[in-house]
Amino acid sequence: MTSRAVDTLHRVFGYSSFRGQQAEIVDQIVAGGDALVLMPTGGGKSLCYQIPALLREGVGVVVSPLIALMQDQVDTLQQADVRAAFLNSSQDFRSLVDTERRLLNGELDLIYVAPERLLSDRFISLLEQLVARRQVALFAIDEAHCVSQWGHDFRPEYIQLSQLHERFPTVPRIALTATADQQTRQEIITRLRLEDARLYVDSFDRPNIRYTIVERDNPRKQLLTFLGAHHGEAGIVYCLSRRKVDETAAWLSAQGIPALPYHAGLTAADRQRHQYRFLREDGLVMVATIAFGMGIDKPDVRFVAHLDLPRSVEAYYQETGRGGRDGDPAEAWMTYGLNDVVIHRQMIEDSSAPIEQKRVEREKLDSMLAYCESASCRRVVLLNHFGEQAEPCGNCDVCLDPPLVWDGTVAAQKVLSAALRTGQRFGAGHLIDILRGKSTDKVRQFGHDRLPTFAVGAEMDDMAWRSVFRQLLAAGVLEADATAYGALKLTDSARPILKGEIRLKLRRRVERPKGREARSRVASGSASSAPANASPLFARLRSWRSEKAHEQGVPAYVILHDRALHEIASLLPDSPQALLAVPGIGLAKARRYGDELLALVSGRT
């Protein structure tokens, strides 16, 4: 690693050393090579192209899919005196022309561009002029997983970004994403023509996030109980439908929890206004569909809750990764039920996707269900999905409340027999009524109260049976037939269980005694944040930061991250030089805010 890169890192961004593979990636791009970077949210992806853009001749061109993300990145860079700008549809014609003029005159270090604008004839013409003068430092393709046609963030324009290599082969490219399974990874390489690029895969582990998954049982009450531990904190609640988003946001507001809805059914102005408030105000809860989240750079999101099952492990990882970007403790909490599987199956079958894509989506859903029902550490299962080995974390519900594993072979045989004897035409609710001996109108209508399986499972309650059904679905022993309104059918894996040829182990949750202290593993450095967070100085620093953010019309974290405030409250710097030792404070921020920060520390203000 060159001393120039380390010096730039410290002088501009306020960090004394690179993390993980950042140094190798920076070297690769500065030397003119291509790179594909898979790094978790909050892992420092942006520095991997921002520093090379400052070290190489010319401007770094960053392809970014979201206007809000561009604005935040540019605001943050400008705070560090980096000459950054963006080009997107939010600008009026005068701003657009002025930015293009600065670009052509060599007055910018970084330019953020939406993919559709980058591919326009007008911008390609600008690039041709700049490349001819050797004034393009690099192309950075952020959120590169948007190129995957089978992903939920697919953007058709991303596929056309291969033109960058075809038209400008001498300009190095770096593609970055926070999540990509092996299939998506290969798609990125193929579609963006990155076959010769060096691949950098960082650990996908987010040790500061605690993972918890609970069975759905009065979900609103469950959510309210969970949120009770996060009073006054920012978070995201994901729901599957727009209607559920609106109803949940309204209900939370009625409970005294400030909440806003976000989904594609709202007007563009409403979505923009709600996102603006979420990024700039403290303690807001955003209730949203998956339309919200990609590229959201808010570092102090303390929780991400799911009221419905995500469609894949990749989606779950990406959505939960929006919590705790600052490295401080965050929680990923989810409640789900058997009906989620049926709904997702129905959505897959009703879509106009090709047969092969539907098959892939079904497999992804099965993996998500298996993750939920696993008796192993959540983090181990999650990281294994991405091809990474891990040890039990001590910071998930399975580690903190280990479930019992019991011999569920007989219970499974009862379920399979009930499904067979009813023609494999009914869902879990009806089959549970039969097993428990409930003589409902529907049971009597079909004569199922006279089956041999009627009441053979009376010893277990509804929740216990639903757990068995979910685990049989997760294990691939049963499958939900979306074309028959969720009717459960046996797979080939059911035969040896029915015949007693194999034993089946199932999980049974152990309720944690009330008052038991959770043994939580926290991220390195975050353990020390609690005392600073509680100090009067930290409160004064946060109030000062809010005033500055309001004056400048930017989110508070653009001024300084909470982590920097924690460090100031802990280190108590007494000179400009000591202030530069605080991570996140470079020369520009020290010049801009140093006197005021030192005055706050000394108690002069």
HUTAWO-V974419 format. One record per backbone hydrogen bond with DSSP energy under -0.5 kcal/mol. NH is the residue of the N-H (numbers start at 0). CO is the residue of the C=O. If there is no record, write none. Layout:
BEGIN
NH;CO + NH;CO
END
This chain:
BEGIN
5;1 + 6;2 + 7;3 + 8;4 + 9;5 + 10;6 + 11;7 + 12;7 + 12;8 + 13;8 + 13;9 + 14;8 + 21;18 + 24;20 + 25;21 + 26;22 + 27;23 + 28;24 + 29;25 + 30;26 + 31;28 + 32;27 + 34;172 + 35;197 + 36;174 + 37;35 + 37;199 + 38;36 + 38;176 + 39;202 + 42;39 + 47;43 + 47;44 + 48;45 + 49;45 + 50;46 + 52;48 + 53;49 + 54;50 + 55;51 + 58;134 + 59;108 + 60;58 + 60;137 + 61;59 + 61;110 + 62;60 + 62;139 + 63;61 + 63;112 + 69;65 + 70;66 + 71;67 + 72;68 + 73;69 + 74;70 + 75;71 + 76;72 + 77;73 + 78;74 + 79;75 + 79;76 + 80;77 + 81;76 + 83;81 + 84;109 + 86;111 + 90;87 + 95;91 + 96;92 + 97;93 + 98;94 + 99;95 + 100;96 + 101;97 + 102;98 + 103;99 + 104;100 + 105;102 + 106;101 + 108;82 + 109;82 + 110;59 + 111;84 + 112;61 + 113;86 + 117;113 + 118;114 + 119;116 + 123;119 + 124;120 + 125;121 + 126;122 + 127;123 + 128;124 + 129;125 + 130;126 + 131;127 + 132;128 + 133;130 + 134;129 + 136;58 + 136;134 + 137;58 + 138;171 + 139;60 + 140;138 + 140;173 + 141;62 + 141;139 + 143;175 + 145;142 + 146;143 + 147;144 + 148;146 + 150;147 + 153;150 + 154;145 + 157;154 + 158;154 + 158;155 + 159;155 + 159;156 + 160;157 + 161;158 + 162;159 + 163;160 + 164;161 + 165;161 + 166;162 + 167;163 + 170;167 + 171;169 + 173;138 + 174;34 + 175;140 + 176;36 + 184;180 + 185;181 + 186;182 + 187;183 + 188;184 + 189;185 + 190;186 + 191;187 + 192;189 + 193;188 + 196;193 + 197;33 + 199;35 + 200;198 + 201;37 + 201;199 + 208;205 + 209;329 + 210;208 + 210;394 + 211;331 + 213;333 + 215;335 + 221;217 + 222;218 + 223;219 + 224;220 + 225;221 + 226;222 + 227;223 + 228;225 + 229;226 + 230;227 + 232;229 + 233;299 + 234;283 + 235;302 + 236;285 + 237;235 + 237;304 + 238;287 + 244;240 + 245;241 + 246;242 + 247;243 + 248;244 + 249;245 + 250;246 + 251;247 + 252;248 + 253;249 + 254;250 + 254;251 + 255;252 + 256;251 + 257;255 + 259;284 + 261;286 + 265;262 + 270;266 + 271;267 + 272;268 + 273;269 + 274;270 + 275;271 + 276;272 + 277;273 + 278;274 + 279;275 + 280;276 + 284;257 + 285;234 + 285;283 + 286;259 + 286;284 + 287;236 + 287;285 + 288;261 + 291;288 + 295;292 + 298;296 + 300;297 + 301;233 + 301;299 + 302;233 + 303;330 + 304;235 + 305;332 + 306;237 + 315;311 + 316;312 + 317;313 + 318;314 + 319;315 + 320;316 + 321;318 + 322;319 + 323;300 + 325;298 + 326;323 + 329;207 + 330;301 + 331;209 + 332;303 + 332;330 + 333;211 + 334;305 + 335;213 + 339;336 + 340;336 + 340;337 + 341;337 + 342;338 + 343;339 + 344;340 + 345;341 + 346;342 + 347;343 + 348;344 + 349;345 + 350;346 + 350;347 + 357;353 + 358;354 + 359;355 + 360;356 + 361;357 + 362;358 + 363;359 + 364;360 + 365;361 + 366;362 + 367;363 + 368;364 + 369;365 + 370;366 + 371;367 + 372;368 + 373;369 + 373;370 + 380;376 + 381;377 + 382;378 + 383;379 + 384;380 + 385;381 + 385;382 + 386;383 + 387;382 + 396;210 + 399;395 + 400;396 + 403;507 + 405;403 + 405;505 + 407;405 + 407;503 + 411;407 + 412;408 + 413;409 + 414;410 + 415;411 + 416;412 + 417;413 + 418;414 + 419;415 + 420;416 + 421;417 + 422;419 + 423;418 + 424;421 + 430;426 + 431;427 + 432;428 + 433;429 + 434;430 + 435;431 + 436;432 + 436;433 + 437;432 + 438;436 + 439;437 + 443;439 + 444;440 + 445;441 + 446;443 + 447;442 + 448;442 + 449;446 + 450;447 + 453;450 + 454;433 + 455;452 + 456;434 + 457;454 + 459;456 + 464;460 + 465;461 + 466;462 + 467;463 + 468;464 + 469;465 + 470;466 + 471;467 + 472;468 + 473;469 + 474;470 + 475;472 + 476;471 + 477;471 + 478;488 + 480;478 + 480;486 + 481;479 + 483;480 + 484;481 + 485;480 + 486;480 + 486;483 + 487;425 + 488;478 + 490;476 + 493;490 + 494;491 + 496;492 + 497;493 + 498;494 + 499;496 + 500;495 + 501;495 + 504;502 + 505;405 + 507;403 + 510;508 + 515;512 + 519;517 + 525;522 + 526;522 + 527;524 + 528;525 + 529;526 + 531;527 + 532;528 + 533;529 + 534;530 + 534;531 + 538;534 + 539;535 + 540;536 + 541;537 + 542;538 + 543;539 + 544;540 + 545;541 + 546;542 + 547;543 + 548;544 + 549;545 + 550;546 + 551;547 + 552;548 + 553;548 + 557;554 + 558;554 + 558;555 + 559;555 + 564;560 + 565;561 + 566;562 + 567;563 + 568;564 + 569;565 + 570;566 + 571;567 + 578;574 + 579;575 + 580;577 + 581;578 + 582;580 + 583;13 + 584;13 + 584;581 + 585;583 + 586;10 + 589;585 + 590;586 + 591;587 + 592;588 + 593;589 + 596;592 + 597;593 + 598;594 + 599;595 + 600;596 + 601;597 + 602;598 + 603;598 + 604;598
END
